[in-house]
Amino acid sequence: MPNDLLGPTLEEVQMWLRSAPGWVPAGFVLNVEPVNARLGRVLVVEDDPGIATQLVRGLTRAGYETGSVTTGKAALDWPVPDVFLLDLGLPDMDGVEVCRRLRQACDAAIIIVTARGEETDRVLALDEGADDYLIKPFGLQELLARIRAVLRRSKQPAGQPQVLQHGPLTVDLRTHKVSVNGSQIAVTPKEFAILECLASDPGRVVSRQEMLERAWDEHWYGPTKVLDVHMAALRKKLGDPGLIETVYGHGFRLADQAGTP
């Protein structure tokens, strides 16, 4: 079986752990078994020691190489795992700000685990780059299912090109860079996800529901108006409002472009 289907090797995990031994006193908790290197690495960002201990124990038993930190700064400094489980109520900075910085720095999956259940909190965290949002209390099996889901979405499908191009638009899936007529434009994680969704199959009409599920989360049940806000901002950045067409009653698609490769 190819190694890339098994995840990091035990030696890679051990190297990951040795890279930051000084952080152990700052709240890092670790359990490592050879099998745990197979499923992936999860970092729990939680200042409640009782909750953190339960999460680390449950995830380790489920087969993940798992550790925990108690502050946002420690999470930002720690070597990037496959999944962050991020509480919003951290002692040194707000979890949404930590989420924003993590998303700017890496492509790891971020699952918010918090007692904050208001719609505004969910929308803000998801807009800042979170992949999923789980409200406490929750069951371990649901958490494991959410982790499996974000890891599936984060893996590049076999055979999919790294660079998507449609007329003047170029979407680089590896670097997460977008350019129009050769000029790079700055986009948010959600705007990039929208463009990836459209550019993956130019001309196909993508429904609003599909776009919300792919760019936000399959469990999304917030207002669909948030998509319109992001779409308006994206069209303005692209400099050509007609590049993304609205198909009323159906969804969105990239407009036909003469000379599209």
C-alpha positions as CSV (number, residue, x, y, z in Angstrom):
1,M,0.0,0.0,0.0
2,P,1.4,3.4,-0.9
3,N,2.8,5.3,2.1
4,D,0.9,8.5,1.2
5,L,-2.3,6.6,2.0
6,L,-1.1,5.7,5.5
7,G,-0.2,9.2,6.6
8,P,3.1,10.1,8.4
9,T,5.5,7.4,9.6
10,L,6.4,6.9,13.2
11,E,9.8,8.5,12.5
12,E,8.1,11.6,11.1
13,V,5.9,11.8,14.1
14,Q,8.9,11.5,16.5
15,M,10.7,14.3,14.5
16,W,7.6,16.5,14.8
17,L,7.6,16.0,18.6
18,R,11.3,16.6,19.0
19,S,11.1,19.9,17.2
20,A,9.5,21.7,20.1
21,P,10.4,20.0,23.5
22,G,10.4,23.3,25.3
23,W,6.7,23.7,24.9
24,V,5.8,20.7,27.0
25,P,5.6,22.7,30.3
26,A,3.3,25.2,28.6
27,G,0.4,22.7,28.6
28,F,1.3,20.2,25.9
29,V,0.0,16.7,26.6
30,L,1.1,13.8,24.4
31,N,0.3,10.2,23.8
32,V,2.1,8.4,20.9
33,E,1.8,4.8,19.7
34,P,3.0,3.5,16.3
35,V,-0.5,3.1,15.1
36,N,-1.4,6.7,15.9
37,A,0.9,7.9,13.2
38,R,-1.4,6.4,10.6
39,L,-4.6,8.4,11.0
40,G,-3.1,11.9,11.5
41,R,-2.0,14.5,14.0
42,V,-4.6,16.4,16.1
43,L,-3.7,19.4,18.3
44,V,-6.3,20.3,21.0
45,V,-6.3,24.0,21.9
46,E,-8.2,24.0,25.2
47,D,-7.5,25.7,28.5
48,D,-9.9,23.5,30.6
49,P,-7.6,20.6,31.7
50,G,-10.6,18.3,32.3
51,I,-11.9,18.7,28.8
52,A,-8.4,18.6,27.2
53,T,-7.5,15.4,29.0
54,Q,-10.8,13.7,27.9
55,L,-10.2,14.8,24.3
56,V,-6.6,13.7,24.2
57,R,-7.5,10.3,25.7
58,G,-10.4,9.7,23.3
59,L,-8.5,10.8,20.2
60,T,-5.5,8.7,21.1
61,R,-7.6,5.6,21.7
62,A,-9.2,6.3,18.3
63,G,-5.8,6.1,16.6
64,Y,-4.7,9.8,16.3
65,E,-1.4,11.2,17.5
66,T,-2.7,13.8,19.8
67,G,-1.4,16.7,21.9
68,S,-2.9,19.7,23.6
69,V,-1.9,23.3,24.4
70,T,-3.7,25.8,26.6
71,T,-3.1,29.1,24.9
72,G,-3.6,30.7,21.5
73,K,0.1,31.6,21.3
74,A,1.2,28.0,21.8
75,A,-1.2,26.9,19.1
76,L,0.2,29.4,16.7
77,D,3.8,28.4,17.5
78,W,3.3,24.7,17.4
79,P,4.3,22.7,14.3
80,V,1.3,22.4,12.1
81,P,-0.9,19.3,12.7
82,D,-3.5,17.8,10.3
83,V,-6.4,19.1,12.5
84,F,-6.8,21.8,15.1
85,L,-9.6,21.4,17.7
86,L,-9.9,25.0,18.7
87,D,-11.8,26.4,21.7
88,L,-12.9,30.0,21.4
89,G,-12.5,31.0,25.1
90,L,-8.7,31.0,25.5
91,P,-7.0,32.9,28.3
92,D,-4.6,35.0,26.1
93,M,-6.5,35.8,23.0
94,D,-9.9,35.2,21.4
95,G,-10.2,31.9,19.6
96,V,-11.6,33.6,16.4
97,E,-8.4,35.6,16.2
98,V,-6.4,32.4,16.6
99,C,-8.5,30.8,13.9
100,R,-7.8,33.8,11.5
101,R,-4.1,33.6,12.1
102,L,-3.9,29.9,11.7
103,R,-5.8,30.1,8.4
104,Q,-3.4,32.7,7.1
105,A,-0.4,30.6,8.1
106,C,-1.5,27.1,7.0
107,D,-4.0,24.8,5.3
108,A,-4.6,22.5,8.3
109,A,-8.3,21.7,9.1
110,I,-9.7,23.8,11.9
111,I,-12.7,22.5,13.9
112,I,-14.1,25.0,16.5
113,V,-15.2,23.2,19.7
114,T,-16.9,25.7,22.0
115,A,-19.8,26.4,24.2
116,R,-20.7,29.5,22.2
117,G,-23.8,28.5,20.2
118,E,-25.0,31.9,18.8
119,E,-25.4,32.2,15.0
120,T,-23.1,35.3,15.0
121,D,-20.3,33.3,16.6
122,R,-20.7,30.5,14.1
123,V,-20.8,32.8,11.1
124,L,-17.7,34.8,12.3
125,A,-15.6,31.7,13.0
126,L,-16.5,30.0,9.6
127,D,-15.8,33.3,7.8
128,E,-12.4,33.5,9.4
129,G,-11.4,30.1,8.0
130,A,-12.9,27.4,10.3
131,D,-13.8,24.2,8.5
132,D,-16.4,23.0,11.1
133,Y,-18.1,24.2,14.2
134,L,-19.1,21.9,17.1
135,I,-21.0,23.1,20.2
136,K,-20.2,21.7,23.6
137,P,-21.3,19.3,25.0
138,F,-20.8,16.8,22.2
139,G,-20.2,13.1,21.9
140,L,-16.8,11.6,21.0
141,Q,-18.2,9.7,18.0
142,E,-19.6,12.8,16.5
143,L,-16.3,14.6,16.9
144,L,-14.5,11.7,15.3
145,A,-16.9,11.8,12.4
146,R,-16.3,15.5,12.0
147,I,-12.5,14.9,12.0
148,R,-12.8,12.2,9.3
149,A,-14.9,14.5,7.2
150,V,-12.5,17.5,7.3
151,L,-9.6,15.2,6.6
152,R,-11.4,13.7,3.5
153,R,-12.1,17.2,2.2
154,S,-8.5,18.3,2.7
155,K,-7.0,15.5,0.6
156,Q,-6.4,16.3,-3.0
157,P,-8.4,14.0,-5.3
158,A,-6.2,11.8,-7.5
159,G,-5.7,13.3,-11.0
160,Q,-7.1,16.7,-10.2
161,P,-4.9,19.4,-11.7
162,Q,-3.0,21.7,-9.3
163,V,-3.8,24.8,-11.4
164,L,-7.3,25.6,-12.7
165,Q,-7.5,28.1,-15.5
166,H,-10.5,29.7,-17.2
167,G,-10.0,32.6,-19.5
168,P,-8.1,35.3,-17.6
169,L,-8.7,33.5,-14.2
170,T,-6.0,31.2,-12.7
171,V,-6.6,29.4,-9.4
172,D,-3.6,27.6,-8.0
173,L,-4.8,24.8,-5.6
174,R,-1.3,24.2,-4.2
175,T,-0.4,27.7,-3.2
176,H,-3.9,29.1,-2.8
177,K,-3.1,32.0,-5.1
178,V,-5.5,33.6,-7.5
179,S,-4.6,35.8,-10.5
180,V,-6.5,37.6,-13.3
181,N,-4.7,38.3,-16.5
182,G,-1.4,37.4,-14.7
183,S,-2.0,39.9,-11.8
184,Q,-2.3,38.2,-8.4
185,I,-5.3,39.3,-6.2
186,A,-5.7,38.8,-2.5
187,V,-8.7,36.6,-1.6
188,T,-10.0,35.3,1.7
189,P,-10.2,31.5,2.4
190,K,-13.9,31.5,1.6
191,E,-13.5,33.5,-1.6
192,F,-10.8,31.0,-2.7
193,A,-13.1,28.1,-1.9
194,I,-15.9,29.7,-4.0
195,L,-13.5,30.1,-7.0
196,E,-12.2,26.6,-6.6
197,C,-15.8,25.3,-6.6
198,L,-16.6,27.2,-9.8
199,A,-13.2,26.7,-11.7
200,S,-13.2,22.9,-11.0
201,D,-15.8,22.6,-13.7
202,P,-16.1,25.8,-15.7
203,G,-19.5,26.4,-17.2
204,R,-21.4,24.1,-14.9
205,V,-24.0,25.7,-12.8
206,V,-23.2,25.3,-9.1
207,S,-26.2,25.5,-6.8
208,R,-26.2,27.8,-3.8
209,Q,-26.6,24.8,-1.5
210,E,-23.6,22.9,-3.0
211,M,-21.4,26.0,-2.8
212,L,-22.3,26.6,0.9
213,E,-21.6,22.9,1.7
214,R,-18.3,22.9,-0.2
215,A,-17.0,26.4,0.7
216,W,-18.4,26.5,4.3
217,D,-19.4,23.2,5.7
218,E,-21.7,20.2,5.0
219,H,-23.4,20.9,8.3
220,W,-24.0,24.6,7.5
221,Y,-27.4,25.9,8.4
222,G,-26.8,29.6,8.8
223,P,-28.2,32.3,6.5
224,T,-27.5,31.9,2.8
225,K,-27.2,35.7,2.5
226,V,-23.5,35.2,3.6
227,L,-22.8,33.7,0.2
228,D,-24.1,36.8,-1.6
229,V,-21.9,39.0,0.5
230,H,-18.8,37.0,-0.4
231,M,-19.8,36.8,-4.0
232,A,-20.2,40.6,-4.3
233,A,-16.8,41.1,-2.7
234,L,-15.2,38.5,-5.0
235,R,-16.6,40.0,-8.2
236,K,-15.3,43.4,-7.2
237,K,-11.8,41.9,-6.6
238,L,-11.8,40.1,-9.9
239,G,-12.4,43.4,-11.7
240,D,-14.9,41.8,-14.1
241,P,-18.4,41.4,-12.5
242,G,-19.5,39.3,-15.5
243,L,-16.8,36.7,-15.0
244,I,-19.1,35.0,-12.4
245,E,-22.7,34.6,-13.8
246,T,-25.8,34.3,-11.6
247,V,-28.2,31.8,-13.0
248,Y,-31.4,32.9,-11.3
249,G,-33.2,30.1,-9.5
250,H,-30.2,27.7,-9.9
251,G,-26.9,29.1,-8.7
252,F,-23.6,30.4,-10.2
253,R,-21.2,29.5,-12.9
254,L,-18.1,31.0,-14.6
255,A,-19.0,32.8,-17.8
256,D,-17.9,31.5,-21.2
257,Q,-14.5,32.9,-22.2
258,A,-13.2,33.0,-25.7
259,G,-9.9,31.3,-25.9
260,T,-10.3,29.4,-22.7
261,P,-7.7,26.6,-22.5
